[in-house]
């Protein structure tokens, strides 16, 4: 398995995160003072973009320039060809901002990944300004990758919430089929792979089996990992699975799923190509689309 599949949006961050050095306040201060320090700017909606020779790209500026509109301390993202890279949050960045989901469709993989990291860290900072242990206001540390409570010395780190997303596959008929489903809040026709959060005390395979049983009544046999995706809305890690099920009888939990459909490889290929008369595929930014494509291509593990 490679470190980052090239078709997984928000993966493939090109930066050296320097996790072994960012704990040193003096080193972080030196990076912020570096004459070549770069900054990407974003607000709560998305990053600031500019036109590039190959399409939209992140709009980089010097850290000193970006600080003029900052609403909080910059976050150290890592090193890029030896130069320090930061993210700066502003209150409202203006017309050059693109919502992150839309931006990820047009940015290069590296730019989308860096913007995703910034989004997750900014969101975590907004939500965790106070100590969960004693309630006191916390202080940033480690270039924005930690918060420390001055009252009780508790340390707080950015959270990552694991989510299983699985493509159910049934191999018992004349043709293999996969199951797609639609959540009640989604527009008619939009379908994807079922998903759910991993609960405390569960393995990935156990979470997969529980979620499918709860939402569809399907019984899972073999579970195979395909890929994973950092999902910065706000801080999920999507764990992409292929789940072989023991039968095709589906009973939907109406609170979770409004409808479902079994598809042959040919029908799933039509969905991905936009040719299916009734089903709309997940967007390219979603790992669900990667799972479907892998199964259609016959390369699922």
C-alpha positions as CSV (number, residue, x, y, z in Angstrom):
1,X,0.0,0.0,0.0
2,X,1.4,3.4,-1.0
3,X,1.6,6.3,1.5
4,X,-1.1,8.2,-0.4
5,X,-3.1,7.2,-3.4
6,X,-3.0,9.9,-6.0
7,X,-6.7,9.8,-6.6
8,X,-7.6,10.4,-2.9
9,X,-8.5,14.1,-2.5
10,X,-7.0,15.8,0.6
11,X,-4.3,13.1,0.8
12,X,-0.8,13.6,-0.7
13,X,0.4,16.5,1.4
14,X,3.8,17.5,0.0
15,X,5.0,19.1,3.2
16,X,7.5,17.8,5.8
17,X,5.4,18.4,8.9
18,X,8.5,18.5,11.1
19,X,6.7,16.9,13.9
20,X,9.9,16.2,15.8
21,X,10.9,19.9,15.7
22,X,7.7,21.9,16.0
23,X,7.5,21.2,19.8
24,X,10.4,23.6,20.3
25,X,9.1,27.2,20.7
26,X,12.4,28.7,19.7
27,X,12.5,26.7,16.5
28,X,8.9,27.7,15.6
29,X,9.8,31.4,16.3
30,X,12.8,31.0,14.0
31,X,10.6,29.6,11.2
32,X,8.1,32.5,11.6
33,X,11.0,34.9,11.3
34,X,12.5,33.2,8.3
35,X,12.6,35.6,5.3
36,X,11.2,33.0,3.0
37,X,8.3,32.0,5.2
38,X,5.1,31.5,3.1
39,X,1.5,31.6,4.2
40,X,-1.8,30.4,2.7
41,X,-4.8,32.4,3.8
42,X,-8.3,31.0,4.4
43,X,-11.5,32.0,6.2
44,X,-14.2,29.8,7.6
45,X,-15.5,29.0,4.1
46,X,-12.3,28.1,2.2
47,X,-8.9,29.1,1.0
48,X,-7.9,32.2,-1.0
49,X,-7.2,31.1,-4.6
50,X,-5.5,32.8,-7.6
51,X,-5.3,32.0,-11.3
52,X,-2.3,29.9,-12.3
53,X,-1.0,28.7,-15.7
54,X,-2.7,25.3,-15.1
55,X,-5.8,26.5,-13.3
56,X,-6.7,27.8,-9.9
57,X,-4.1,27.4,-7.2
58,X,-3.5,28.5,-3.6
59,X,-2.6,32.2,-3.3
60,X,0.6,32.4,-1.4
61,X,1.9,35.4,0.4
62,X,4.7,36.2,2.8
63,X,3.8,35.4,6.4
64,X,4.4,39.1,7.3
65,X,1.8,40.2,4.8
66,X,-0.8,37.5,5.8
67,X,-0.5,38.5,9.4
68,X,-2.0,41.9,8.8
69,X,-5.5,40.5,8.5
70,X,-5.2,37.5,10.8
71,X,-7.9,36.7,13.4
72,X,-5.6,34.4,15.4
73,X,-2.0,33.1,15.5
74,X,-0.7,31.4,12.4
75,X,-0.5,27.6,12.2
76,X,2.8,26.0,11.2
77,X,2.0,23.5,8.4
78,X,5.5,22.2,7.6
79,X,8.5,22.7,5.4
80,X,8.4,23.0,1.7
81,X,11.8,22.7,-0.1
82,X,13.4,24.0,3.1
83,X,11.1,27.0,3.5
84,X,8.5,27.2,6.4
85,X,4.9,27.2,5.4
86,X,2.1,28.6,7.6
87,X,-1.7,29.0,7.4
88,X,-3.3,32.2,8.5
89,X,-7.0,32.5,9.2
90,X,-8.9,35.7,8.4
91,X,-12.4,36.9,9.2
92,X,-13.5,37.2,5.6
93,X,-11.1,36.9,2.7
94,X,-13.3,38.3,0.0
95,X,-14.2,37.2,-3.6
96,X,-11.1,35.2,-4.1
97,X,-12.3,32.6,-1.6
98,X,-13.7,29.3,-2.8
99,X,-15.6,26.9,-0.6
100,X,-13.2,24.1,0.3
101,X,-15.3,21.3,-1.3
102,X,-15.4,23.2,-4.5
103,X,-11.8,24.2,-4.3
104,X,-10.7,20.6,-3.9
105,X,-12.2,19.8,-7.3
106,X,-9.9,22.2,-9.1
107,X,-6.8,22.4,-7.0
108,X,-3.7,20.2,-7.4
109,X,-3.6,17.3,-4.9
110,X,-0.9,19.0,-2.9
111,X,-2.7,22.3,-2.7
112,X,-6.0,20.6,-1.7
113,X,-4.2,18.6,1.0
114,X,-2.5,21.7,2.5
115,X,-5.8,23.6,2.5
116,X,-7.5,20.6,4.2
117,X,-5.0,20.5,7.0
118,X,-5.4,24.2,7.6
119,X,-9.2,23.9,7.6
120,X,-9.1,21.1,10.2
121,X,-6.7,22.9,12.5
122,X,-8.6,26.2,12.3
123,X,-11.9,24.4,13.1
124,X,-10.3,22.5,16.0
125,X,-8.9,25.8,17.4
126,X,-12.3,27.5,17.2
127,X,-14.0,24.6,19.0
128,X,-11.4,23.8,21.7
129,X,-10.4,27.2,23.1
130,X,-11.2,26.0,26.6
131,X,-9.8,23.1,28.7
132,X,-12.1,20.1,28.8
133,X,-10.6,19.3,32.2
134,X,-11.1,22.5,34.1
135,X,-12.7,25.0,31.8
136,X,-9.9,27.5,31.6
137,X,-8.9,29.2,28.4
138,X,-6.0,27.3,26.7
139,X,-2.9,28.6,25.0
140,X,-1.6,27.5,21.6
141,X,1.7,25.5,21.4
142,X,3.7,23.5,19.0
143,X,3.0,25.9,16.1
144,X,-0.8,25.4,16.6
145,X,-0.7,21.6,16.9
146,X,-1.4,21.6,20.6
147,X,-3.2,23.6,23.3
148,X,-2.0,23.8,26.9
149,X,-4.1,24.7,29.9
150,X,-2.3,27.2,32.1
151,X,-4.5,26.4,35.0
152,X,-4.2,22.6,35.2
153,X,-1.4,21.9,32.7
154,X,-3.7,19.6,30.6
155,X,-2.5,19.2,27.0
156,X,-5.0,19.0,24.1
157,X,-4.4,17.8,20.6
158,X,-6.3,18.0,17.4
159,X,-8.9,15.2,17.2
160,X,-9.3,12.8,14.4
161,X,-12.6,10.9,14.2
162,X,-12.4,7.5,12.4
163,X,-15.3,6.7,10.1
164,X,-15.8,3.5,8.2
165,X,-17.2,3.9,4.7
166,X,-17.8,0.6,3.0
167,X,-19.0,-0.7,-0.4
168,X,-21.2,-3.7,0.2
169,X,-20.6,-6.4,-2.4
170,X,-22.7,-9.5,-2.9
171,X,-21.2,-12.4,-4.9
172,X,-24.0,-14.9,-4.7
173,X,-25.9,-14.3,-7.9
174,X,-25.1,-14.6,-11.6
175,X,-23.2,-11.3,-11.5
176,X,-21.4,-9.6,-8.6
177,X,-23.3,-6.5,-7.4
178,X,-22.6,-3.6,-5.1
179,X,-25.0,-1.6,-3.0
180,X,-25.4,2.2,-3.0
181,X,-27.7,4.1,-0.8
182,X,-29.2,7.5,-0.2
183,X,-29.4,9.4,3.1
184,X,-32.8,11.1,3.7
185,X,-31.4,14.6,3.5
186,X,-29.7,14.0,0.1
187,X,-31.4,15.1,-3.1
188,X,-33.2,12.4,-5.1
189,X,-30.9,10.2,-7.1
190,X,-27.7,11.0,-5.1
191,X,-26.3,7.8,-3.8
192,X,-23.1,6.7,-2.1
193,X,-21.5,4.0,0.0
194,X,-22.9,3.6,3.6
195,X,-20.7,5.0,6.4
196,X,-20.6,5.5,10.1
197,X,-18.3,6.5,13.0
198,X,-16.2,3.9,14.7
199,X,-17.3,3.6,18.3
200,X,-15.1,3.1,21.4
201,X,-13.9,-0.5,21.8
202,X,-14.5,-1.4,18.1
203,X,-12.1,-2.6,15.5
204,X,-12.5,-1.3,12.0
205,X,-14.1,-4.6,10.8
206,X,-16.5,-4.6,13.8
207,X,-17.6,-1.1,13.1
208,X,-18.2,-2.0,9.4
209,X,-20.3,-5.0,10.4
210,X,-22.3,-3.1,13.0
211,X,-23.0,-0.1,10.8
212,X,-24.2,-2.2,7.8
213,X,-26.4,-4.4,10.1
214,X,-28.0,-1.3,11.7
215,X,-28.6,0.6,8.5
216,X,-29.3,-2.2,6.0
217,X,-29.7,-5.5,8.0
218,X,-26.9,-7.0,5.8
219,X,-24.6,-9.5,7.4
220,X,-20.9,-8.9,6.7
221,X,-18.5,-11.7,5.9
222,X,-15.0,-10.6,4.7
223,X,-13.9,-7.0,5.1
224,X,-11.0,-5.6,3.1
225,X,-9.3,-2.3,3.5
226,X,-8.9,-0.3,0.2
227,X,-7.8,3.2,1.1
228,X,-8.3,6.1,3.5
229,X,-9.0,9.8,3.2
230,X,-8.5,12.7,5.6
231,X,-11.8,14.5,5.4
232,X,-11.6,18.1,6.9
233,X,-15.3,18.7,7.5
234,X,-14.2,19.0,10.2
235,X,-11.8,16.2,11.2
236,X,-12.7,12.7,10.0
237,X,-10.5,10.0,8.8
238,X,-12.5,8.0,6.2
239,X,-11.5,4.4,6.2
240,X,-12.5,2.9,2.8
241,X,-13.6,-0.7,2.8
242,X,-14.9,-3.4,0.6
243,X,-17.5,-5.5,2.6
244,X,-18.6,-8.8,1.2
245,X,-22.1,-9.6,2.5
246,X,-23.7,-13.0,2.9
247,X,-27.0,-12.2,1.2
248,X,-28.8,-9.5,-0.7
249,X,-31.9,-8.9,1.5
250,X,-31.9,-5.3,2.5
251,X,-34.0,-3.7,5.3
252,X,-33.3,0.0,5.5
253,X,-33.3,2.0,8.8
254,X,-35.4,4.9,7.6
255,X,-33.7,7.3,10.0
256,X,-30.4,6.6,8.2
257,X,-31.2,5.6,4.6
258,X,-34.1,6.5,2.4
259,X,-33.4,4.1,-0.5
260,X,-30.8,1.7,-1.9
261,X,-30.0,-0.1,-5.1
262,X,-28.0,-3.1,-6.1
263,X,-25.8,-2.5,-9.1
264,X,-23.8,-4.8,-11.4
265,X,-20.4,-3.6,-12.5
266,X,-21.8,-2.3,-15.8
267,X,-24.6,-0.4,-14.0
268,X,-22.1,1.1,-11.5
269,X,-19.9,2.1,-14.4
270,X,-22.8,3.9,-15.9
271,X,-23.4,5.7,-12.6
272,X,-19.8,6.9,-12.6
273,X,-20.0,8.0,-16.2
274,X,-23.2,10.0,-15.6
275,X,-25.2,7.7,-17.9
276,X,-27.4,6.0,-15.3
277,X,-31.1,7.1,-15.7
278,X,-31.8,7.3,-11.9
279,X,-28.6,7.4,-9.8
280,X,-26.1,10.2,-9.4
281,X,-22.6,9.2,-8.4
282,X,-20.7,10.6,-5.4
283,X,-18.6,13.6,-6.3
284,X,-14.9,13.2,-7.2
285,X,-13.8,14.5,-3.8
286,X,-15.5,11.6,-2.0
287,X,-13.7,8.4,-1.2
288,X,-16.9,6.6,-2.0
289,X,-16.3,7.3,-5.7
290,X,-12.9,5.8,-5.4
291,X,-14.3,2.6,-3.9
292,X,-16.9,2.2,-6.6
293,X,-14.3,2.8,-9.3
294,X,-12.0,0.2,-7.8
295,X,-14.8,-2.3,-7.7
296,X,-15.9,-1.5,-11.3
297,X,-12.3,-1.9,-12.5
298,X,-12.0,-5.2,-10.7
299,X,-9.0,-4.0,-8.6
300,X,-10.6,-4.1,-5.2
301,X,-8.3,-6.0,-2.8
